[in-house]
């Protein structure tokens, strides 16, 4: 049973819009990750290292090769933001 060609035009439009949307989302994620692939299945250690890299370089994906941290890194710890628990 043949498919009428009139049904293929809306199908092509819908498929094209899905393709454009998925490609736009992929490009947006790529450029927001400093032009690196998206990370999946992050554990607590990787999240901690990403936070450290953000505090060192200003970017979640940036890494520093300097052996000594900058002076500002000593005082911008996450621990200063947490409230102390006293019993």
PDB file of N, CA, C and O in Angstrom:
ATOM      1  N   UNK A   1       0.848  -1.170   0.000  1.00  0.00           N
ATOM      2  CA  UNK A   1       0.000   0.000   0.000  1.00  0.00           C
ATOM      3  C   UNK A   1       0.896   1.236   0.000  1.00  0.00           C
ATOM      4  O   UNK A   1       1.667   1.433   0.939  1.00  0.00           O
ATOM      5  N   UNK A   2       0.811   2.044  -1.001  1.00  0.00           N
ATOM      6  CA  UNK A   2       1.695   3.207  -1.100  1.00  0.00           C
ATOM      7  C   UNK A   2       1.304   4.320  -0.124  1.00  0.00           C
ATOM      8  O   UNK A   2       0.142   4.470   0.255  1.00  0.00           O
ATOM      9  N   UNK A   3       2.316   5.087   0.264  1.00  0.00           N
ATOM     10  CA  UNK A   3       2.101   6.235   1.147  1.00  0.00           C
ATOM     11  C   UNK A   3       1.955   7.472   0.276  1.00  0.00           C
ATOM     12  O   UNK A   3       2.779   7.709  -0.608  1.00  0.00           O
ATOM     13  N   UNK A   4       0.920   8.259   0.515  1.00  0.00           N
ATOM     14  CA  UNK A   4       0.785   9.476  -0.291  1.00  0.00           C
ATOM     15  C   UNK A   4       1.937  10.451   0.008  1.00  0.00           C
ATOM     16  O   UNK A   4       2.367  10.598   1.152  1.00  0.00           O
ATOM     17  N   UNK A   5       2.415  11.101  -1.036  1.00  0.00           N
ATOM     18  CA  UNK A   5       3.561  11.991  -0.866  1.00  0.00           C
ATOM     19  C   UNK A   5       3.226  13.207  -0.017  1.00  0.00           C
ATOM     20  O   UNK A   5       4.130  13.856   0.509  1.00  0.00           O
ATOM     21  N   UNK A   6       1.930  13.532   0.127  1.00  0.00           N
ATOM     22  CA  UNK A   6       1.548  14.673   0.974  1.00  0.00           C
ATOM     23  C   UNK A   6       1.902  14.420   2.441  1.00  0.00           C
ATOM     24  O   UNK A   6       2.117  15.369   3.195  1.00  0.00           O
ATOM     25  N   UNK A   7       1.964  13.151   2.852  1.00  0.00           N
ATOM     26  CA  UNK A   7       2.295  12.821   4.247  1.00  0.00           C
ATOM     27  C   UNK A   7       3.783  12.948   4.517  1.00  0.00           C
ATOM     28  O   UNK A   7       4.189  13.094   5.670  1.00  0.00           O
ATOM     29  N   UNK A   8       4.596  12.896   3.487  1.00  0.00           N
ATOM     30  CA  UNK A   8       6.040  12.964   3.688  1.00  0.00           C
ATOM     31  C   UNK A   8       6.523  14.383   3.978  1.00  0.00           C
ATOM     32  O   UNK A   8       7.540  14.552   4.651  1.00  0.00           O
ATOM     33  N   UNK A   9       5.837  15.389   3.498  1.00  0.00           N
ATOM     34  CA  UNK A   9       6.259  16.782   3.724  1.00  0.00           C
ATOM     35  C   UNK A   9       6.177  17.146   5.214  1.00  0.00           C
ATOM     36  O   UNK A   9       7.172  17.626   5.757  1.00  0.00           O
ATOM     37  N   UNK A  10       5.039  16.941   5.905  1.00  0.00           N
ATOM     38  CA  UNK A  10       5.029  17.244   7.343  1.00  0.00           C
ATOM     39  C   UNK A  10       5.987  16.363   8.140  1.00  0.00           C
ATOM     40  O   UNK A  10       6.588  16.810   9.117  1.00  0.00           O
ATOM     41  N   UNK A  11       6.124  15.100   7.714  1.00  0.00           N
ATOM     42  CA  UNK A  11       7.072  14.210   8.392  1.00  0.00           C
ATOM     43  C   UNK A  11       8.497  14.742   8.279  1.00  0.00           C
ATOM     44  O   UNK A  11       9.245  14.716   9.257  1.00  0.00           O
ATOM     45  N   UNK A  12       8.874  15.216   7.113  1.00  0.00           N
ATOM     46  CA  UNK A  12      10.214  15.775   6.906  1.00  0.00           C
ATOM     47  C   UNK A  12      10.406  17.049   7.733  1.00  0.00           C
ATOM     48  O   UNK A  12      11.489  17.284   8.269  1.00  0.00           O
ATOM     49  N   UNK A  13       9.369  17.860   7.837  1.00  0.00           N
ATOM     50  CA  UNK A  13       9.465  19.090   8.637  1.00  0.00           C
ATOM     51  C   UNK A  13       9.659  18.742  10.111  1.00  0.00           C
ATOM     52  O   UNK A  13      10.511  19.326  10.781  1.00  0.00           O
ATOM     53  N   UNK A  14       8.873  17.798  10.615  1.00  0.00           N
ATOM     54  CA  UNK A  14       8.977  17.409  12.023  1.00  0.00           C
ATOM     55  C   UNK A  14      10.344  16.773  12.296  1.00  0.00           C
ATOM     56  O   UNK A  14      10.985  17.100  13.296  1.00  0.00           O
ATOM     57  N   UNK A  15      10.791  15.881  11.432  1.00  0.00           N
ATOM     58  CA  UNK A  15      12.101  15.258  11.611  1.00  0.00           C
ATOM     59  C   UNK A  15      13.214  16.296  11.537  1.00  0.00           C
ATOM     60  O   UNK A  15      14.189  16.214  12.284  1.00  0.00           O
ATOM     61  N   UNK A  16      13.077  17.260  10.651  1.00  0.00           N
ATOM     62  CA  UNK A  16      14.066  18.332  10.539  1.00  0.00           C
ATOM     63  C   UNK A  16      14.128  19.183  11.789  1.00  0.00           C
ATOM     64  O   UNK A  16      15.215  19.572  12.216  1.00  0.00           O
ATOM     65  N   UNK A  17      12.977  19.483  12.389  1.00  0.00           N
ATOM     66  CA  UNK A  17      12.957  20.289  13.616  1.00  0.00           C
ATOM     67  C   UNK A  17      13.586  19.521  14.789  1.00  0.00           C
ATOM     68  O   UNK A  17      14.291  20.112  15.607  1.00  0.00           O
ATOM     69  N   UNK A  18      13.333  18.214  14.872  1.00  0.00           N
ATOM     70  CA  UNK A  18      13.995  17.419  15.911  1.00  0.00           C
ATOM     71  C   UNK A  18      15.510  17.435  15.708  1.00  0.00           C
ATOM     72  O   UNK A  18      16.267  17.542  16.673  1.00  0.00           O
ATOM     73  N   UNK A  19      15.943  17.330  14.473  1.00  0.00           N
ATOM     74  CA  UNK A  19      17.373  17.326  14.173  1.00  0.00           C
ATOM     75  C   UNK A  19      18.007  18.668  14.514  1.00  0.00           C
ATOM     76  O   UNK A  19      19.081  18.716  15.113  1.00  0.00           O
ATOM     77  N   UNK A  20      17.347  19.754  14.136  1.00  0.00           N
ATOM     78  CA  UNK A  20      17.878  21.095  14.427  1.00  0.00           C
ATOM     79  C   UNK A  20      17.936  21.334  15.931  1.00  0.00           C
ATOM     80  O   UNK A  20      18.912  21.896  16.427  1.00  0.00           O
ATOM     81  N   UNK A  21      16.905  20.914  16.663  1.00  0.00           N
ATOM     82  CA  UNK A  21      16.878  21.106  18.114  1.00  0.00           C
ATOM     83  C   UNK A  21      17.980  20.291  18.798  1.00  0.00           C
ATOM     84  O   UNK A  21      18.678  20.807  19.671  1.00  0.00           O
ATOM     85  N   UNK A  22      18.136  19.035  18.411  1.00  0.00           N
ATOM     86  CA  UNK A  22      19.167  18.193  19.026  1.00  0.00           C
ATOM     87  C   UNK A  22      20.568  18.710  18.716  1.00  0.00           C
ATOM     88  O   UNK A  22      21.443  18.702  19.583  1.00  0.00           O
ATOM     89  N   UNK A  23      20.779  19.158  17.489  1.00  0.00           N
ATOM     90  CA  UNK A  23      22.087  19.697  17.123  1.00  0.00           C
ATOM     91  C   UNK A  23      22.376  20.987  17.886  1.00  0.00           C
ATOM     92  O   UNK A  23      23.500  21.201  18.339  1.00  0.00           O
ATOM     93  N   UNK A  24      21.369  21.848  18.029  1.00  0.00           N
ATOM     94  CA  UNK A  24      21.547  23.088  18.794  1.00  0.00           C
ATOM     95  C   UNK A  24      21.877  22.820  20.251  1.00  0.00           C
ATOM     96  O   UNK A  24      22.731  23.492  20.829  1.00  0.00           O
ATOM     97  N   UNK A  25      21.205  21.839  20.852  1.00  0.00           N
ATOM     98  CA  UNK A  25      21.492  21.485  22.241  1.00  0.00           C
ATOM     99  C   UNK A  25      22.903  20.924  22.384  1.00  0.00           C
ATOM    100  O   UNK A  25      23.615  21.255  23.332  1.00  0.00           O
ATOM    101  N   UNK A  26      23.301  20.081  21.445  1.00  0.00           N
ATOM    102  CA  UNK A  26      24.645  19.503  21.475  1.00  0.00           C
ATOM    103  C   UNK A  26      25.716  20.581  21.327  1.00  0.00           C
ATOM    104  O   UNK A  26      26.719  20.554  22.042  1.00  0.00           O
ATOM    105  N   UNK A  27      25.522  21.517  20.424  1.00  0.00           N
ATOM    106  CA  UNK A  27      26.486  22.604  20.223  1.00  0.00           C
ATOM    107  C   UNK A  27      26.547  23.500  21.459  1.00  0.00           C
ATOM    108  O   UNK A  27      27.627  23.932  21.860  1.00  0.00           O
ATOM    109  N   UNK A  28      25.391  23.778  22.064  1.00  0.00           N
ATOM    110  CA  UNK A  28      25.362  24.612  23.264  1.00  0.00           C
ATOM    111  C   UNK A  28      26.129  23.949  24.408  1.00  0.00           C
ATOM    112  O   UNK A  28      26.900  24.611  25.103  1.00  0.00           O
ATOM    113  N   UNK A  29      25.924  22.659  24.603  1.00  0.00           N
ATOM    114  CA  UNK A  29      26.663  21.944  25.654  1.00  0.00           C
ATOM    115  C   UNK A  29      28.152  21.913  25.349  1.00  0.00           C
ATOM    116  O   UNK A  29      28.975  22.062  26.252  1.00  0.00           O
ATOM    117  N   UNK A  30      28.499  21.721  24.099  1.00  0.00           N
ATOM    118  CA  UNK A  30      29.906  21.652  23.697  1.00  0.00           C
ATOM    119  C   UNK A  30      30.618  22.965  24.002  1.00  0.00           C
ATOM    120  O   UNK A  30      31.710  22.956  24.571  1.00  0.00           O
ATOM    121  N   UNK A  31      30.014  24.094  23.632  1.00  0.00           N
ATOM    122  CA  UNK A  31      30.662  25.383  23.861  1.00  0.00           C
ATOM    123  C   UNK A  31      30.618  25.800  25.333  1.00  0.00           C
ATOM    124  O   UNK A  31      31.502  26.526  25.787  1.00  0.00           O
ATOM    125  N   UNK A  32      29.610  25.357  26.085  1.00  0.00           N
ATOM    126  CA  UNK A  32      29.577  25.708  27.503  1.00  0.00           C
ATOM    127  C   UNK A  32      30.567  24.876  28.316  1.00  0.00           C
ATOM    128  O   UNK A  32      30.877  25.240  29.451  1.00  0.00           O
ATOM    129  N   UNK A  33      31.066  23.774  27.769  1.00  0.00           N
ATOM    130  CA  UNK A  33      32.071  22.933  28.427  1.00  0.00           C
ATOM    131  C   UNK A  33      33.470  23.221  27.912  1.00  0.00           C
ATOM    132  O   UNK A  33      34.312  22.323  27.894  1.00  0.00           O
ATOM    133  N   UNK A  34      33.734  24.427  27.502  1.00  0.00           N
ATOM    134  CA  UNK A  34      35.055  24.825  26.994  1.00  0.00           C
ATOM    135  C   UNK A  34      35.488  23.971  25.809  1.00  0.00           C
ATOM    136  O   UNK A  34      36.651  23.582  25.703  1.00  0.00           O
ATOM    137  N   UNK A  35      34.560  23.689  24.938  1.00  0.00           N
ATOM    138  CA  UNK A  35      34.799  22.921  23.700  1.00  0.00           C
ATOM    139  C   UNK A  35      35.348  21.535  23.973  1.00  0.00           C
ATOM    140  O   UNK A  35      36.237  21.054  23.270  1.00  0.00           O
ATOM    141  N   UNK A  36      34.806  20.894  25.007  1.00  0.00           N
ATOM    142  CA  UNK A  36      35.158  19.519  25.341  1.00  0.00           C
ATOM    143  C   UNK A  36      33.867  18.711  25.441  1.00  0.00           C
ATOM    144  O   UNK A  36      32.799  19.284  25.653  1.00  0.00           O
ATOM    145  N   UNK A  37      33.948  17.394  25.293  1.00  0.00           N
ATOM    146  CA  UNK A  37      32.730  16.573  25.377  1.00  0.00           C
ATOM    147  C   UNK A  37      32.081  16.654  26.762  1.00  0.00           C
ATOM    148  O   UNK A  37      32.753  16.910  27.761  1.00  0.00           O
ATOM    149  N   UNK A  38      30.776  16.434  26.804  1.00  0.00           N
ATOM    150  CA  UNK A  38      30.027  16.475  28.052  1.00  0.00           C
ATOM    151  C   UNK A  38      30.428  15.303  28.938  1.00  0.00           C
ATOM    152  O   UNK A  38      30.642  14.192  28.452  1.00  0.00           O
ATOM    153  N   UNK A  39      30.530  15.558  30.247  1.00  0.00           N
ATOM    154  CA  UNK A  39      30.855  14.498  31.194  1.00  0.00           C
ATOM    155  C   UNK A  39      29.572  13.841  31.681  1.00  0.00           C
ATOM    156  O   UNK A  39      28.575  14.516  31.937  1.00  0.00           O
ATOM    157  N   UNK A  40      29.607  12.510  31.807  1.00  0.00           N
ATOM    158  CA  UNK A  40      28.469  11.746  32.287  1.00  0.00           C
ATOM    159  C   UNK A  40      28.887  10.908  33.485  1.00  0.00           C
ATOM    160  O   UNK A  40      30.066  10.593  33.651  1.00  0.00           O
ATOM    161  N   UNK A  41      27.915  10.548  34.320  1.00  0.00           N
ATOM    162  CA  UNK A  41      28.116   9.651  35.465  1.00  0.00           C
ATOM    163  C   UNK A  41      29.258  10.127  36.359  1.00  0.00           C
ATOM    164  O   UNK A  41      30.229   9.404  36.580  1.00  0.00           O
ATOM    165  N   UNK A  42      29.132  11.344  36.867  1.00  0.00           N
ATOM    166  CA  UNK A  42      30.158  11.895  37.742  1.00  0.00           C
ATOM    167  C   UNK A  42      29.961  11.398  39.172  1.00  0.00           C
ATOM    168  O   UNK A  42      28.842  11.411  39.685  1.00  0.00           O
ATOM    169  N   UNK A  43      31.028  10.968  39.807  1.00  0.00           N
ATOM    170  CA  UNK A  43      30.941  10.596  41.203  1.00  0.00           C
ATOM    171  C   UNK A  43      31.392  11.775  42.061  1.00  0.00           C
ATOM    172  O   UNK A  43      31.735  12.834  41.536  1.00  0.00           O
ATOM    173  N   UNK A  44      31.390  11.591  43.371  1.00  0.00           N
ATOM    174  CA  UNK A  44      31.695  12.710  44.266  1.00  0.00           C
ATOM    175  C   UNK A  44      33.138  13.197  44.101  1.00  0.00           C
ATOM    176  O   UNK A  44      33.401  14.391  44.243  1.00  0.00           O
ATOM    177  N   UNK A  45      34.079  12.288  43.802  1.00  0.00           N
ATOM    178  CA  UNK A  45      35.466  12.704  43.623  1.00  0.00           C
ATOM    179  C   UNK A  45      35.608  13.606  42.401  1.00  0.00           C
ATOM    180  O   UNK A  45      36.288  14.630  42.464  1.00  0.00           O
ATOM    181  N   UNK A  46      34.973  13.235  41.292  1.00  0.00           N
ATOM    182  CA  UNK A  46      35.057  14.054  40.085  1.00  0.00           C
ATOM    183  C   UNK A  46      34.384  15.404  40.284  1.00  0.00           C
ATOM    184  O   UNK A  46      34.871  16.415  39.779  1.00  0.00           O
ATOM    185  N   UNK A  47      33.281  15.436  41.007  1.00  0.00           N
ATOM    186  CA  UNK A  47      32.625  16.721  41.295  1.00  0.00           C
ATOM    187  C   UNK A  47      33.510  17.600  42.169  1.00  0.00           C
ATOM    188  O   UNK A  47      33.579  18.813  41.974  1.00  0.00           O
ATOM    189  N   UNK A  48      34.188  16.980  43.137  1.00  0.00           N
ATOM    190  CA  UNK A  48      35.095  17.727  44.003  1.00  0.00           C
ATOM    191  C   UNK A  48      36.265  18.293  43.194  1.00  0.00           C
ATOM    192  O   UNK A  48      36.667  19.436  43.413  1.00  0.00           O
ATOM    193  N   UNK A  49      36.807  17.521  42.279  1.00  0.00           N
ATOM    194  CA  UNK A  49      37.909  17.994  41.445  1.00  0.00           C
ATOM    195  C   UNK A  49      37.447  19.082  40.473  1.00  0.00           C
ATOM    196  O   UNK A  49      38.206  20.004  40.173  1.00  0.00           O
ATOM    197  N   UNK A  50      36.215  18.982  39.980  1.00  0.00           N
ATOM    198  CA  UNK A  50      35.685  20.030  39.111  1.00  0.00           C
ATOM    199  C   UNK A  50      35.528  21.341  39.878  1.00  0.00           C
ATOM    200  O   UNK A  50      35.804  22.415  39.342  1.00  0.00           O
ATOM    201  N   UNK A  51      35.084  21.252  41.129  1.00  0.00           N
ATOM    202  CA  UNK A  51      34.956  22.453  41.956  1.00  0.00           C
ATOM    203  C   UNK A  51      36.334  23.057  42.245  1.00  0.00           C
ATOM    204  O   UNK A  51      36.491  24.278  42.238  1.00  0.00           O
ATOM    205  N   UNK A  52      37.327  22.206  42.498  1.00  0.00           N
ATOM    206  CA  UNK A  52      38.687  22.703  42.720  1.00  0.00           C
ATOM    207  C   UNK A  52      39.221  23.384  41.470  1.00  0.00           C
ATOM    208  O   UNK A  52      39.832  24.448  41.558  1.00  0.00           O
ATOM    209  N   UNK A  53      38.994  22.775  40.296  1.00  0.00           N
ATOM    210  CA  UNK A  53      39.442  23.379  39.039  1.00  0.00           C
ATOM    211  C   UNK A  53      38.748  24.712  38.794  1.00  0.00           C
ATOM    212  O   UNK A  53      39.356  25.651  38.280  1.00  0.00           O
ATOM    213  N   UNK A  54      37.460  24.792  39.166  1.00  0.00           N
ATOM    214  CA  UNK A  54      36.734  26.053  38.980  1.00  0.00           C
ATOM    215  C   UNK A  54      37.326  27.153  39.867  1.00  0.00           C
ATOM    216  O   UNK A  54      37.456  28.303  39.449  1.00  0.00           O
ATOM    217  N   UNK A  55      37.681  26.777  41.093  1.00  0.00           N
ATOM    218  CA  UNK A  55      38.271  27.779  41.986  1.00  0.00           C
ATOM    219  C   UNK A  55      39.677  28.170  41.550  1.00  0.00           C
ATOM    220  O   UNK A  55      40.094  29.308  41.764  1.00  0.00           O
ATOM    221  N   UNK A  56      40.413  27.244  40.943  1.00  0.00           N
ATOM    222  CA  UNK A  56      41.771  27.553  40.475  1.00  0.00           C
ATOM    223  C   UNK A  56      41.764  28.369  39.185  1.00  0.00           C
ATOM    224  O   UNK A  56      42.495  29.353  39.068  1.00  0.00           O
ATOM    225  N   UNK A  57      40.945  27.966  38.221  1.00  0.00           N
ATOM    226  CA  UNK A  57      41.025  28.562  36.883  1.00  0.00           C
ATOM    227  C   UNK A  57      39.819  29.393  36.498  1.00  0.00           C
ATOM    228  O   UNK A  57      39.891  30.156  35.535  1.00  0.00           O
ATOM    229  N   UNK A  58      38.695  29.269  37.226  1.00  0.00           N
ATOM    230  CA  UNK A  58      37.494  29.999  36.863  1.00  0.00           C
ATOM    231  C   UNK A  58      36.598  29.228  35.906  1.00  0.00           C
ATOM    232  O   UNK A  58      35.571  29.752  35.474  1.00  0.00           O
ATOM    233  N   UNK A  59      36.958  28.006  35.567  1.00  0.00           N
ATOM    234  CA  UNK A  59      36.173  27.188  34.652  1.00  0.00           C
ATOM    235  C   UNK A  59      36.118  25.764  35.186  1.00  0.00           C
ATOM    236  O   UNK A  59      37.105  25.262  35.722  1.00  0.00           O
ATOM    237  N   UNK A  60      34.943  25.097  35.038  1.00  0.00           N
ATOM    238  CA  UNK A  60      34.816  23.726  35.512  1.00  0.00           C
ATOM    239  C   UNK A  60      35.729  22.775  34.747  1.00  0.00           C
ATOM    240  O   UNK A  60      36.187  21.776  35.300  1.00  0.00           O
ATOM    241  N   UNK A  61      35.996  23.077  33.488  1.00  0.00           N
ATOM    242  CA  UNK A  61      36.801  22.176  32.676  1.00  0.00           C
ATOM    243  C   UNK A  61      38.257  22.604  32.561  1.00  0.00           C
ATOM    244  O   UNK A  61      39.071  21.861  32.014  1.00  0.00           O
ATOM    245  N   UNK A  62      38.599  23.776  33.061  1.00  0.00           N
ATOM    246  CA  UNK A  62      39.971  24.254  32.964  1.00  0.00           C
ATOM    247  C   UNK A  62      40.866  23.597  33.995  1.00  0.00           C
ATOM    248  O   UNK A  62      40.434  23.306  35.111  1.00  0.00           O
ATOM    249  N   UNK A  63      42.100  23.366  33.624  1.00  0.00           N
ATOM    250  CA  UNK A  63      43.063  22.794  34.547  1.00  0.00           C
ATOM    251  C   UNK A  63      44.337  23.627  34.507  1.00  0.00           C
ATOM    252  O   UNK A  63      44.684  24.206  33.478  1.00  0.00           O
ATOM    253  N   UNK A  64      45.015  23.676  35.621  1.00  0.00           N
ATOM    254  CA  UNK A  64      46.234  24.468  35.743  1.00  0.00           C
ATOM    255  C   UNK A  64      47.437  23.540  35.859  1.00  0.00           C
ATOM    256  O   UNK A  64      47.387  22.527  36.557  1.00  0.00           O
ATOM    257  N   UNK A  65      48.510  23.891  35.173  1.00  0.00           N
ATOM    258  CA  UNK A  65      49.730  23.090  35.255  1.00  0.00           C
ATOM    259  C   UNK A  65      50.758  23.711  36.194  1.00  0.00           C
ATOM    260  O   UNK A  65      51.884  23.223  36.300  1.00  0.00           O
ATOM    261  N   UNK A  66      50.377  24.770  36.862  1.00  0.00           N
ATOM    262  CA  UNK A  66      51.283  25.427  37.802  1.00  0.00           C
ATOM    263  C   UNK A  66      51.438  24.561  39.057  1.00  0.00           C
ATOM    264  O   UNK A  66      50.438  24.081  39.590  1.00  0.00           O
ATOM    265  N   UNK A  67      52.658  24.354  39.535  1.00  0.00           N
ATOM    266  CA  UNK A  67      52.847  23.521  40.724  1.00  0.00           C
ATOM    267  C   UNK A  67      52.414  24.201  42.025  1.00  0.00           C
ATOM    268  O   UNK A  67      52.162  23.525  43.023  1.00  0.00           O
ATOM    269  N   UNK A  68      52.326  25.513  42.018  1.00  0.00           N
ATOM    270  CA  UNK A  68      51.937  26.266  43.205  1.00  0.00           C
ATOM    271  C   UNK A  68      50.628  26.991  42.911  1.00  0.00           C
ATOM    272  O   UNK A  68      50.496  27.662  41.887  1.00  0.00           O
ATOM    273  N   UNK A  69      49.664  26.849  43.818  1.00  0.00           N
ATOM    274  CA  UNK A  69      48.365  27.491  43.634  1.00  0.00           C
ATOM    275  C   UNK A  69      48.500  29.002  43.813  1.00  0.00           C
ATOM    276  O   UNK A  69      49.387  29.455  44.537  1.00  0.00           O
ATOM    277  N   UNK A  70      47.635  29.790  43.166  1.00  0.00           N
ATOM    278  CA  UNK A  70      47.682  31.236  43.373  1.00  0.00           C
ATOM    279  C   UNK A  70      47.320  31.598  44.813  1.00  0.00           C
ATOM    280  O   UNK A  70      46.708  30.806  45.528  1.00  0.00           O
ATOM    281  N   UNK A  71      47.706  32.800  45.224  1.00  0.00           N
ATOM    282  CA  UNK A  71      47.481  33.221  46.613  1.00  0.00           C
ATOM    283  C   UNK A  71      46.008  33.253  46.986  1.00  0.00           C
ATOM    284  O   UNK A  71      45.653  32.934  48.121  1.00  0.00           O
ATOM    285  N   UNK A  72      45.146  33.633  46.052  1.00  0.00           N
ATOM    286  CA  UNK A  72      43.714  33.700  46.338  1.00  0.00           C
ATOM    287  C   UNK A  72      43.087  32.344  46.597  1.00  0.00           C
ATOM    288  O   UNK A  72      42.010  32.275  47.189  1.00  0.00           O
ATOM    289  N   UNK A  73      43.723  31.272  46.175  1.00  0.00           N
ATOM    290  CA  UNK A  73      43.172  29.940  46.367  1.00  0.00           C
ATOM    291  C   UNK A  73      43.164  29.533  47.833  1.00  0.00           C
ATOM    292  O   UNK A  73      42.367  28.681  48.226  1.00  0.00           O
ATOM    293  N   UNK A  74      44.024  30.117  48.645  1.00  0.00           N
ATOM    294  CA  UNK A  74      44.111  29.748  50.061  1.00  0.00           C
ATOM    295  C   UNK A  74      42.889  30.202  50.848  1.00  0.00           C
ATOM    296  O   UNK A  74      42.564  29.594  51.867  1.00  0.00           O
ATOM    297  N   UNK A  75      42.212  31.238  50.411  1.00  0.00           N
ATOM    298  CA  UNK A  75      41.098  31.786  51.186  1.00  0.00           C
ATOM    299  C   UNK A  75      39.739  31.600  50.545  1.00  0.00           C
ATOM    300  O   UNK A  75      38.744  32.039  51.123  1.00  0.00           O
ATOM    301  N   UNK A  76      39.641  30.968  49.376  1.00  0.00           N
ATOM    302  CA  UNK A  76      38.325  30.813  48.763  1.00  0.00           C
ATOM    303  C   UNK A  76      37.826  29.383  48.859  1.00  0.00           C
ATOM    304  O   UNK A  76      37.264  28.852  47.901  1.00  0.00           O
ATOM    305  N   UNK A  77      38.029  28.763  50.003  1.00  0.00           N
ATOM    306  CA  UNK A  77      37.632  27.380  50.222  1.00  0.00           C
ATOM    307  C   UNK A  77      36.129  27.270  50.410  1.00  0.00           C
ATOM    308  O   UNK A  77      35.476  28.221  50.839  1.00  0.00           O
ATOM    309  N   UNK A  78      35.589  26.108  50.087  1.00  0.00           N
ATOM    310  CA  UNK A  78      34.174  25.839  50.282  1.00  0.00           C
ATOM    311  C   UNK A  78      33.860  25.703  51.763  1.00  0.00           C
ATOM    312  O   UNK A  78      32.734  25.968  52.185  1.00  0.00           O
ATOM    313  N   UNK A  79      34.848  25.290  52.559  1.00  0.00           N
ATOM    314  CA  UNK A  79      34.609  25.050  53.980  1.00  0.00           C
ATOM    315  C   UNK A  79      34.229  26.318  54.725  1.00  0.00           C
ATOM    316  O   UNK A  79      33.551  26.237  55.749  1.00  0.00           O
ATOM    317  N   UNK A  80      34.636  27.473  54.254  1.00  0.00           N
ATOM    318  CA  UNK A  80      34.282  28.719  54.919  1.00  0.00           C
ATOM    319  C   UNK A  80      32.796  29.038  54.764  1.00  0.00           C
ATOM    320  O   UNK A  80      32.249  29.825  55.536  1.00  0.00           O
ATOM    321  N   UNK A  81      32.155  28.447  53.797  1.00  0.00           N
ATOM    322  CA  UNK A  81      30.745  28.728  53.539  1.00  0.00           C
ATOM    323  C   UNK A  81      29.821  27.860  54.387  1.00  0.00           C
ATOM    324  O   UNK A  81      28.656  28.216  54.567  1.00  0.00           O
ATOM    325  N   UNK A  82      30.296  26.745  54.907  1.00  0.00           N
ATOM    326  CA  UNK A  82      29.455  25.858  55.679  1.00  0.00           C
ATOM    327  C   UNK A  82      29.344  26.349  57.116  1.00  0.00           C
ATOM    328  O   UNK A  82      30.302  26.867  57.691  1.00  0.00           O
ATOM    329  N   UNK A  83      28.159  26.174  57.679  1.00  0.00           N
ATOM    330  CA  UNK A  83      27.958  26.561  59.072  1.00  0.00           C
ATOM    331  C   UNK A  83      28.495  25.464  59.992  1.00  0.00           C
ATOM    332  O   UNK A  83      28.365  24.275  59.699  1.00  0.00           O
ATOM    333  N   UNK A  84      29.088  25.870  61.085  1.00  0.00           N
ATOM    334  CA  UNK A  84      29.622  24.918  62.049  1.00  0.00           C
ATOM    335  C   UNK A  84      28.493  24.264  62.849  1.00  0.00           C
ATOM    336  O   UNK A  84      27.524  24.913  63.240  1.00  0.00           O
ATOM    337  N   UNK A  85      28.649  22.988  63.074  1.00  0.00           N
ATOM    338  CA  UNK A  85      27.660  22.243  63.852  1.00  0.00           C
ATOM    339  C   UNK A  85      28.190  22.106  65.259  1.00  0.00           C
ATOM    340  O   UNK A  85      29.261  21.539  65.475  1.00  0.00           O
ATOM    341  N   UNK A  86      27.452  22.616  66.206  1.00  0.00           N
ATOM    342  CA  UNK A  86      27.861  22.480  67.612  1.00  0.00           C
ATOM    343  C   UNK A  86      26.770  21.718  68.363  1.00  0.00           C
ATOM    344  O   UNK A  86      25.577  21.971  68.195  1.00  0.00           O
ATOM    345  N   UNK A  87      27.216  20.787  69.188  1.00  0.00           N
ATOM    346  CA  UNK A  87      26.255  19.946  69.907  1.00  0.00           C
ATOM    347  C   UNK A  87      26.065  20.406  71.315  1.00  0.00           C
ATOM    348  O   UNK A  87      25.288  19.808  72.060  1.00  0.00           O
TER     349      UNK A  87
END
